[in-house]
Amino acid sequence: MANLATIGAFAVFLAAPVGSLVTMGLDPAAERAITLTELTSAKLLTPNDEKYRNDVARRLVSNSPVGMDAIRAKNALDVKVFGFVNTSQVISGADGWLFYKPGFQNGACMSEHDIGVMLGHVEALRMIAKGIGIDFRMSVSPDKEVVYPEKLGPAAAAAAGCKILSSRLWRRIAKTSKSSIIDHFDVMGHDVTDDLLYFRTDTHWNELGKLKAVRQLVFELTGRKVDGPILASGQVMHATDMPNRLLRIDHEEAEKTYDDYVSRTFPDDSNQRIADTFILHDSFYGVSYDLLKHVFLNPLFLSYGNENIELEVRNALAKSPKHVLVNTVERNMLSKILHGEVSWTGVLGKAFLDANAKAAGGCKMADAAKDGLKFENLSKQPSGDFTAVVDPQILVRLAEHGRPCVRISFETAVRQNTYVYLPIKDQVNQNGPYFEGFSLMLTDAPGARDFWLVLPEDFAGMTLRVDPIYSTGTLSHLRIQTGALPSFSPASNI
């Protein structure tokens, strides 16, 4: 009888989630819910695809009403009774604080090389934008653990690994290299008696944190200081994201409001608002949307998560905005810049290259003078083709005045990227006039390649380095042309 009772209890335990799923449907709070396509996929019957079946089975159970109730009960017990939770996404810190575990990047350290390339890429992107008259800036919203490392506690500090050291390292290198990145960490200083800038149980800053960041934006983009104490005018309860969205338990946290300060400092009819701005943003600017509208005049906001992001970014740049502001939360900074949306293969990087090439198409070009060209590791053959060995380079002296333009066209059969290295004017802390990060990565498609580029007047008279391919191969029909467009400065316009 005991065995039968055990079997019956086990059967009920197994049947409850699936039965609730059949009778009640998916829990509306479920993430990555099971779709009919997944349930009928032929991959379920593929013998060596056990990982796919396990994932579907796990979500089938956990996303059912009973499964979600079990998750809620377990997390509520951990947080409210035992005072400590440690899931794949959330870990407890000191004094009831919660931290977002994926932001720790598995405790991995940033390398100095990756940091240098990342910072250099931002400056290269800034120059490509400046060449077509756009002021491009990137801003970084610091993660909560970076602002409040003292609240991590032993377990979260261990899970964070190298996160705090990496945050200090990239900032030190950014300061040394005079990076143009707007780092909101610069205004997040505090001591134990100060009002909090972040929620204890949310991944984002609160209203006070938003205001400090926005005042910094105004100064960075306009030079205008917004002074005066930030005084609260009320208090509301805020449903924070980690308990509610990640742990599935109800929780609210008190938040001070600053309506009087905002209406007085950033009035709706202010003629000091920043006009003609395109903002590509992460979640920190998403939660700051209402406040940012007080600073920018009819800005075009676009989130990284937009399903039509590629088309939207191209349309935004086609309008030639005066300002492009790109925001990223710190935990996504390295991946977004080196491999994601902001990279040369990402939606923003590609759109800027295309917009720049289109503007360069209006430049009057002429074949580059022989004394303005230098070939390294490239040998010209009787046929007119060029044979490359390892690390071939073409050094091109740019026009002496205005915004220098260059056009490079050739054909190749190899699948290797073309790189264009922008010359470094101030070589302090640099090993030479060119650097991997301060370069453009172009296509690796075999066949005909034709690149157009216009640079700011800062580069007039300097020497551009082009690596058509990076190793052995042949270049056919190589042609290099240079020219210039008028400077954007008032004197040249007159």
N, C-alpha and C positions, 0 to 999 in steps of 0.2 A: 504493500500500500504506500509505503514511504517512497519507493522508487517511482510508482505511478504518479504520486503527487508532485515529485520533483520534475518528472517529464512533463506533466501538465503545466506546471508553473513556467518551465523553460519554453514550452510551446506558446504560452500566452505572452511571455516576454518577447519572443521573436515576432509574434503575429501583431502585437499592439501597434508598432509604428506603421507597418504595411497596411493593417486594417484601417487605421486612422487616415492614412494617405488615400485609401480607396474611398472611404465614406465622407471625408471632410476636405480632401484636396490638399494642395501644398499650403504650408504656413505662409501668410503674406509677408512675414519678416525674414523669410529664408533668403540666403545669398546663394548665387549660382544654382538656382533651382533646376531640377531635372526637366528636360524638354522631351516632347514626344519623339523628336528626331533621335535623341540619344537612346531612348528606350527601344526604338525599332532599328537601331543601327546594326549593320552587319558586323561591325567591330566587336560586338558582344560575343560573337561566335568564333572570332579569330583565336586559335589556340594560344598563340604567343603574346596576346594582348591582355595579360592579366591585370596590368596597371589600370587600363581603361575600365575593366569590369569592376575592379575594386573601388575606383573613384565613383562610378555610377551607383554602386551598391551603398557606399558610405553616405552619399548625398541623398539617396532614396530614403534611407532610414532617418538621417539627421534632419532633413527638411520636412519630414512629416510633422503634423501637429504634436504627436506624442514625443517624437524625437526632439523637437524644439523646446517643448516643455521640460524635458529632462535636462537639456543644455541650460535653460534658464534657471532651473532649480539648483543645478550643480554650481553655476557661477554665483548665484545669489548666496548660497551657503558659503562659498569661498570668500566672497567680498564682505558680506554683512555679519557672518558668524565668526569665521576664522581670521578675517582681516587680511587675507593674502590670496592673490590670484596669479596664475602663470599659465597662459594659453599660448597658442602659436602667434597671437596678435597683441595680447595685452599682458603686462607684468606689473605687479605692485611695486611702488617705491615707498619712501618714508611718509608717515603722517597721512595716509590715505591717498597719496598721489598715485596716478596710473600713467604708464608710459607705453608708447606704441612700439612693439618689438621689431617689426620690419624696418623701422627707422634706424635700428642699430646696425643694419647691414651685416648681420651675423658676426658682429664684433671685428670685422675686417678693417685694416688700416689703409688709408689713402697713401699712395706712394708720391714722393716729391716729383717724380717724372710726370705722373698723371695729372697732378695739380698744376704743374707748369704748362702742360699741353692744354688743359682746360682753361686756364686763365688767358693763355695766348690766343685760343680760339675765340674767346669773347671779344678780344681786341681786334682780331682780324675781321670778325663779323661787323664790328663797329665801323671799321674802315670801309668795308664794302657798302654799308648803308650810307656812310658819309659821302662817298663818291657820287651818290644819286640824291644828295640833299636831305637825307633822313638822319635825325639824331636818335641813334639806337642806344638804349641802356638796358642792362640786366640787373634785376634786384633779387636778393636771396633772403627768404624768411627763415630765421634759425629755428631748429627743432627745440621743443620744450626742454629736453634734457641738456641741451647746450646752454640755455639761459639759466636753468635751475639744476646744475649738476649735484648740488648739495641735497636735493630731494630724491635722488635715485635710490638710496638705501643699498644694503649689501647685495641683494639678489639682482636688482636691476642694474647696478653698477657692474656686476660680473657679466651679465648678459650684454651690456653695452660695449664691453671690450674696449676697442680702440676709438670709439666714436668721439669722445671728448678730446683725446690727443689729436685726432685727425682734424677736428674743427679748429683747434688752435693752430695746427700746422698750416692749413690752407690759408687761414687769415693772416698769419705772419708773412707767408710768401706773397699774398696779395698786397699787403702794405708795402713790402720791399719793392715789388715790381710796379707800384703805383697803378694798380688795377682800377678800371672804371666801374667795377661792380658796386652797386649800392647795397651795402650789407646792413640789414636792419638790426643786426646784433649790436651795432655801434650805439644804438639808443636804448638798449635793453638793460642797462646797468641798474642795479637795485641793491638794497640791503634788507635785513630782516624786518625792519619797521615799515618798509614801503608797501603800498597796495600791490597786489599781484598783477602781473602782465599776461599771464596765461592761466587757463583753468586748471584746477588740480586733476580733473578727470576727463579732459578733452585734449585733442592733439593740437588745438589752435590757440592763438592769443585771444584775450578778451577785449572789451571795448577800450580799455586804457592802453593795451598793447597796440591796438589798431591805430589809435590817435598818435602815439609816439612815432610809429612807422610812417604814417601819412604826413606828419609835420616834417619828417626827414625827407620824404619824397619832394615836397614843395621846395625845400632848400636846395636839394640836389639838382632839380630840373629848372629852377628859376632863379636861385640865389637869394630868394626872399626868406627871411627867418620868421617863423611863427613862434612868438615868445609868450610868456605868461603861464601861470600855474593851470594845470588841468584839474578842474573841480567837478566832483560828481553832483548830479542833480536828482538822482533817484536810484532805485534798485529793482531788479527783476529776477525771476528764476529762469535759469537756462538749462534745457535738457542737453547734457553733454554727450559727445559722440561715442566714447569708448564703452561706457556702461550700456547705453541704449542701442547703439548700432553693432557693436562688436561682441559684447557679453550678453545682450538681449535682456537686460534687467532695467527697470525703471529707475532713473536717478536724475535729480536736478541740482544745480549749483547756483548759489547767489552770485549776481553780477551787477556791478555798479553801472549806471548809465550817465551819459554826459550830454544830454540833449541841449541844455542851455549853452554849454561851451561850444558845441558844434554850430548851433544857429548863430552864435555871436562871432565865432572865428571864421567859419566857412559859410557865409550867407548864400542863399540860392541865386541871388541876383549879382553876385560878385563878378566884377570885370577882371578879376585877377586869376580866374580859373584858367587852366592850361588847355588850350584848344588844339584841335586836329591831332588827336592821339589815338593810336591803336595799341591795345593792351592784351597781350597773350598771357594768361595767368594760371596759376596753380590754386589749390584750395584755400590758401591763406588770403589771397585777394578775392576769392569767391565769397568768403564770409565777410569781407570788408567792402562788398560792392556798394552798399548804400552810402558809406562814408566817402569812398573814392569818387562818387558822382558829385560830391561837393567840391572836389579839387579839380576835376577835369570837366571841360565843357563838351557835352555830348560825345563822350569817348566811345570807341568801338571795342567792346569787351568780347573776348573769345577764350573759352576754356580748352585746355589740352584734351579733355574728354569729348569734345564735339565730334560727332560722327562724320561731319563734312569739313573737317579741319583743313585739309589740303586746299580745297576750293576756297574756303573762307579766308585763309591766309593770303592766297594769291589775289583775291578780290580786294582785300584790305591794302596790300602794297600797291596795287594798280591805281589806287586813289592818291598815291604819293603823300602819305601823312607826314607832318613835320616831326612827329615823335613816335617811336615804337618802343614800348616798355614791355619787357618780358620778365615775368616773375617765376621763380621756382622755389619750392620748399627745399631746405638744405639736404634732406635725405635723398632727394631725387636729382640733386644738382649735377653730380659727376656723370651719371648715366644719361641725363637729358642732353648735356653739352657734348659729350664725347660720342654717344651712340644714338641718342634719341631725337626728339623733335628739333632741337637747336643745332644739331650737328650738320655737316655739309650734305649728308645723305638724308637728313630729316626734313620735315615739311617747311620749317622756317628757313633753314640753311639753303635748301634748293630754291625756295621762292625768292630769297634775296639775291642769289646768283643769277637767276633768270631775269629779275628786275634790273640788276646791274648790267647784264649783257644787252638788254633791250635799250637801256640808256646809252651804252657805248656804241650802239648801232648808229647813233646820230653824230658820231665823231668822224671827222674827215681824216682818213688814214693814208699813209704812204709807206712804201717798203722801208724798213729800218736801214739806216746807213751802216755800211760794213764796219766802220770804226765804232759803231754803237752796239756791236754784237760780239760775243765771245762764246766759243763752244768748248766744252770740256767733256772728255770721254765720248765724243762723237766724231766720226771720221766720214768725210764726204767722198762718195764713190764717183767714178766716171759717169755713171748713169744719172747722177744728180741726187740719188738717195743718200741717206745718212745711216751709218752702221753704229750702233751703240754698244758699249760694254757696260760694266757695272757703274751705277750712279752717273748717268749722263745728265749734263746741265747746259742750259742756254741762258746766258746773262744778257739782259736787254736794258740798255740805257733809255730811260723814259724822257719824255718831252720836258723842256726846261721851264715851261710856264703853263699856267692853267691847271685843269684836271687831266693828268696824263691818261691816255688810252693805249691799249695794246690789243692786237689781234694775232692769234697764233693758230695756224691750221696745218694739219698733216694727216697722213694715213699710216696705220700700223696694223699688223696682224696679231699682235700680242694683247693679252688681257691683263693690262697693268694700268693702275691709276696714273693720271697726270696730276702733278702738284705744282702750285704756283706759290713761291715763297715771297712774302712781302718784306722789303728791306727794313731793318730796325735802325731808326734814326739815333736813338740814345742807347749805346751799347754798354752802358754801365750795368754790371751784374749779368752780362751776356758773354758767351764764348765766341761770338762772331756776328756778322751782319744778318744771318738767317737762323731761324729756329723752327723746329717741327710744329709747334703750336701756332705760330704766327704765319700760317700758310693756308691755302685753299686746296681741298681735295676734290678733283674733278673726275670725270667718268673713267671707267676702265674698259669700256666696250670696244672691241676690235672694229677696225674700219676707219672711216673719215671722222676726224675730230676738228672742231672749229670753235675756238674760245674768244669771246670778246670781254674786255674788262675796262672799267673806268675807275680811277682812284682819286682820292682827295688831293688838293693842291700840295698837301704836306709831302707828297712823294715826287713832286716835280724835280727832274734832274737826277734822281736816284736810279739805282740799278736793280731791276727785277730779276729774280731767278726762277726759271721754269725747268722742272724735271719732267720731260715729256713722257718717259717711262722710267722705271727704276732699275732696269737690268738689261740684259742682252736683247737686241731686237733691231728692226729696221724701220726708219721713218722715210716715207715717200712724200713728194710734193710739199715739202716743208716751206712755209711762208710766214714771215714775221713782219707785221706792220705796226707803226706807232702813230700817234697823233695827240690831240688835246681838245678838250671842251673848255669853254670859259669858266673861270673861277666863280664860286658863289659869293665871293666877297663884294661888298658895295662898290669898292674902287673899280674892280674889273667890270662890273655892270655899267658904271658910268662911262 
